Structure formats: C-alpha cells, structure tokens
Amino acid sequence: MADWPTLSDIASQVQDGKVTARELVEKSLVAIEENKEFDAVISMTSERARSRADEIDVRIKNGEQVGRLAGVPFIAKDNFLTLTGKTTAASNMLKPFEAPYQATAINKLEAEGAICVAKANLDAFAHGSSTENSDFFTTKNPHDKERVPGGSSGGSAAAVALGVVPFALGTDTGGSVRLPASFTGVVGYKPSYGLVSRSGVVAMASSTDVVGPLARSVEDTALVLDIMAGRDDLDSTTFERDKEPYGKDSLDLSGKKIGVIREYFGEGLEAGVRQNIEAAIDMLNSAGAQVSEVSLPSVPLALAVYYIICPAEVSSNLARYDGQRFGYNAPDTKNLDESYELSREQGFGAEAKRRIMMGTYVLSSGYYDAYYKKAQTVRTKIRQEFDKAFEEFDFLVGPTAPMPAFKIGERSKDPLQMYLTDIMTVAANISGNPAISVPAGTSDNLPVGLQIIGNYKDDRRLLAAARAYQELAS
C-alpha cells in the first residue's frame, strides 16, 4: 500500500523539487499494478499521465508555479469523460466509446496540476450500491476481499483505501460516494446540488447527480472540492461558489447545535454500527456541541421517492443509447428496428433494463399522477422538513449505512435488499443538501461511517465541522 502525505504537502514537495511529478505518477501506476487483484480499475491512462507529469516537471524547472495539486495523481470514476482512453461507465453499451471532450471537473483539477492516471470501476451507468452491476467485474473491498466496496463509486473508494492514489473522483446520485466511503473507511463528500459541474459526466438521474471527491482526510477532500466548485456555463444547474475556501480550517464545535436524526436509529440498524455512531456523537457532545434528537417524519419515504424519480430520469437519459450515433451497435441486423432492439438488448445489463422499465412505467399515461407526480410532492415535503430542521440545527448526523460492507453475492439476487442499502443516504440527494461520510470506527473489523448533513449551500461550514470531528476521532 502506497503512503501519501496530504495533497498540499505532495504539491509543495513537487514544487520545491524534492520529488518529481513523474516519480509520483510512476509510484501510483506501480501501486495500481500491485493491487490489481482488487479490480478497482477498468483502464489506465498511463501515456497521457506520464506526458503531463513531464510537462509539469519542465515547467517547475523553468520556475513556473504549477498549481495547488502539482503532480498529484488521481483516479476518475469511469463515467467521467477523459481525453485519453475510453469512457465506458462500466457498461458494454459504451465499451468502444472515446470521448470527444473532457469533463469540466477534470479540466479544473488538471489546471491545478493534478494528473489522472486511471479510470475506476463502477456499477454500470452508476446503477447500484456494490459495483456488482459492473458489466466487467466486481471490485473487492480492501478490508475483506469477500465483501463489496459499496457503489456505485466502489472502484474510486477502493483505490483510495488501497493507497494507490491520494484521492479519487466519484458521483453521488443516491449515496454513491458516501456509501463506498463508509464501506472502505475513507472520506466521501456529496456537495450541495449544483456546486460542482456535471458537464462531461455520463448522466444517471439528472436532478440528483452530483460530483464528489473521495480521500483519506477531510482536509484533502475539501481541497479537491475547492478546486472543482463553481459556476459552469456548460451546466445550467450550477451556482456561484462561496468566496471563502472550502474546509481550510476546522470549526469550533462549542455551542453548535447538532441534530441526531431519529429515523436513522430504528429497526434494521446493525448493533455494531449503532455503537460506533453513538460513540461519535458522544465525541461531538464532549467537544461542546449541543446535541439533541430531531425527527424528519418523511425521511423514511425518501427511498421510495428516489426509486420512482431516479428510474424515470434514467429511462429518459438512457434513451440516447440507440446503437446508431455512438456506443455499442449490434452486428448483422436486418433493419433499423432490429438494430435498435438488439443494440439495447445486448448493450444494457440487467439493472439498466430494470430501471428503464420502471421509469417508463411511472412516466406512462395513467400512472404518471399515481407515481411520479406523487413522488415529486413528497420530495418537496422532504426538502421542507430539512429546511425546518436547519432553522434550529447547524448540522444533522446519523449513520451513513445501516450495516458494514456485506459479502459479494449476498444481495445481488434481491434488488429490493440492494436498494435498501441506500436508505440513509438518498434523502440528502432528494433534498439537494450537502453530506459527508467520515470514518467512525469499525464493526467486526469492517469500517463504519458517520454521516454529517449540512444546510443547502453551506458546504464550507459542513466541511469545517467534519474536519473538527476527524481531529477529535484521530
């Protein structure tokens, strides 16, 4: 397992000539190869990574300032469009696809000297909670190879936990950054909806998708967010960022009001997870925070709302994959109709087909009002309950997941059980609020994550509070 200093320290060492960007890239590429048994990576971007590293080293020799992430290697989930190699979204449908442009988030990181060295595995089109829905292979949890790393950003989380890179990019639609962060023992951040551009990211559910970083510490996570955040003309959902840096300092928790979400401590919460989260809450209390219980009555409905709205948007977004313009095209078809049919039949996996069918159903005439419209009404209610809670509390806390990482194959044959994995994360996506998973001990030697949720657009204070907790727990 490679050992990495903080991102700021790595960049300083490169800028000061203590280590070259090329050496860091080679270190990461070797670590990826040494840990290939975990199947965290779909493809390497070695050639471009080495070229960019050499370019950075030359610029430093010429006395130029390269950026806050000078020479820092990272891995992007393979639903981020990159200029090198293919972007597959772990689906056979996009197996041959080469992107004509690059994601805004990656462009911003590269402008600060970061270097993408590989593309990480995921559930195909980000449909899943374990990476078992990848059309290529299942990523294994670094803490136990018989268990899942979570999903859909499981490859990114595993790469960080294995130490092959100091940070990675994921996407969080219903918990897909926070859940794998919890299962692998790293930090995973879901920003406020619209804080980071989604331009150049393969769409899943457009009204809940966000781009989020995974790293070993809140400090590193915040730095990556600080670079990616801000308005982008290529994404109309983005908004202007906070002018102050994100997560530069930790927050004095004394006097801060923290609400413990009652609905997250009911039936189904594994005993070891409960014990660790209660211990984490005690730490916050000991630091001077005013901790009390808060109820969000509609939160138990968030999962049902999500699995109506999300498939509806999935069915719309996946309609573009017709086998004609890009992606997989079924060979030897007799006519256009057969080409459409077989390209989608052979290109999509079982979970993608399931979500397309569910989404088409809830949007269809006669069922739109009964399902989709009603789900949007409850979504508004959930947002209102979060808004009301933040009139009283600075932050809300609870577990990231009701259990530690489960075994590979344990839930894959029961879609409903798999969907329940996200029961504690989907509400923040439905409401648009920022949320973070921070390591909070272990249960049966498997990591547990504490989830901290902030008010909408209050990302800077949320990261500062999470950093304060991590300092307490270290």
CORRAQUI-V572336 format. One record per residue. N is the residue number from 1. NEAR is the number of other C-alpha atoms within 12 Angstrom. Layout:
# CORRAQUI-V572336
n;near
N;NEAR
N;NEAR
This chain:
# CORRAQUI-V572336
n;near
1;22
2;24
3;19
4;30
5;23
6;26
7;37
8;29
9;23
10;34
11;37
12;26
13;26
14;39
15;31
16;21
17;24
18;17
19;25
20;32
21;42
22;32
23;25
24;42
25;43
26;30
27;31
28;40
29;35
30;22
31;31
32;40
33;26
34;20
35;29
36;28
37;21
38;36
39;35
40;55
41;48
42;42
43;33
44;34
45;33
46;29
47;22
48;23
49;38
50;32
51;22
52;33
53;35
54;26
55;25
56;39
57;33
58;22
59;23
60;28
61;18
62;13
63;13
64;17
65;24
66;32
67;28
68;29
69;40
70;43
71;54
72;52
73;51
74;48
75;50
76;53
77;57
78;53
79;50
80;49
81;35
82;40
83;27
84;32
85;29
86;32
87;43
88;42
89;51
90;47
91;41
92;34
93;37
94;37
95;30
96;20
97;30
98;23
99;26
100;15
101;20
102;29
103;36
104;31
105;43
106;46
107;28
108;29
109;36
110;35
111;24
112;29
113;40
114;46
115;50
116;53
117;52
118;47
119;46
120;54
121;53
122;54
123;49
124;48
125;52
126;50
127;52
128;51
129;52
130;54
131;51
132;45
133;42
134;43
135;32
136;29
137;29
138;42
139;47
140;42
141;44
142;39
143;31
144;26
145;24
146;20
147;32
148;49
149;53
150;57
151;55
152;53
153;65
154;66
155;64
156;63
157;61
158;61
159;57
160;50
161;44
162;42
163;36
164;43
165;50
166;51
167;54
168;56
169;56
170;59
171;56
172;60
173;50
174;53
175;55
176;58
177;60
178;60
179;60
180;62
181;63
182;57
183;56
184;53
185;45
186;49
187;52
188;59
189;65
190;55
191;57
192;44
193;43
194;37
195;39
196;48
197;40
198;44
199;33
200;27
201;39
202;39
203;36
204;40
205;35
206;35
207;31
208;40
209;47
210;50
211;51
212;52
213;52
214;55
215;49
216;41
217;41
218;41
219;40
220;41
221;46
222;43
223;38
224;47
225;44
226;34
227;35
228;40
229;41
230;33
231;25
232;25
233;16
234;20
235;24
236;19
237;24
238;28
239;22
240;22
241;28
242;23
243;13
244;18
245;24
246;36
247;31
248;27
249;23
250;25
251;28
252;22
253;29
254;21
255;18
256;27
257;29
258;37
259;35
260;35
261;36
262;23
263;28
264;38
265;29
266;18
267;13
268;20
269;28
270;25
271;21
272;26
273;37
274;31
275;26
276;36
277;41
278;29
279;25
280;37
281;35
282;24
283;27
284;39
285;24
286;19
287;25
288;21
289;28
290;25
291;31
292;25
293;23
294;29
295;27
296;28
297;22
298;28
299;34
300;29
301;28
302;38
303;33
304;29
305;35
306;45
307;41
308;38
309;43
310;46
311;38
312;37
313;32
314;40
315;34
316;26
317;24
318;35
319;27
320;21
321;36
322;28
323;32
324;23
325;16
326;22
327;29
328;30
329;30
330;28
331;18
332;11
333;15
334;12
335;14
336;17
337;15
338;20
339;24
340;26
341;24
342;25
343;32
344;31
345;24
346;28
347;36
348;41
349;30
350;27
351;34
352;41
353;26
354;25
355;37
356;36
357;25
358;28
359;31
360;29
361;26
362;32
363;28
364;19
365;13
366;13
367;19
368;21
369;17
370;17
371;28
372;31
373;22
374;22
375;31
376;29
377;22
378;29
379;36
380;23
381;25
382;33
383;28
384;25
385;28
386;37
387;26
388;21
389;30
390;26
391;19
392;22
393;29
394;36
395;45
396;47
397;47
398;45
399;52
400;55
401;50
402;38
403;39
404;43
405;45
406;38
407;26
408;26
409;21
410;18
411;25
412;27
413;15
414;13
415;24
416;19
417;20
418;32
419;34
420;32
421;41
422;43
423;41
424;46
425;51
426;45
427;46
428;48
429;48
430;49
431;39
432;40
433;41
434;48
435;54
436;57
437;56
438;55
439;47
440;45
441;31
442;30
443;27
444;19
445;19
446;33
447;42
448;45
449;50
450;52
451;52
452;50
453;50
454;40
455;35
456;36
457;32
458;29
459;42
460;40
461;35
462;45
463;47
464;35
465;44
466;49
467;38
468;33
469;41
470;32
471;25
472;26
473;24
474;14
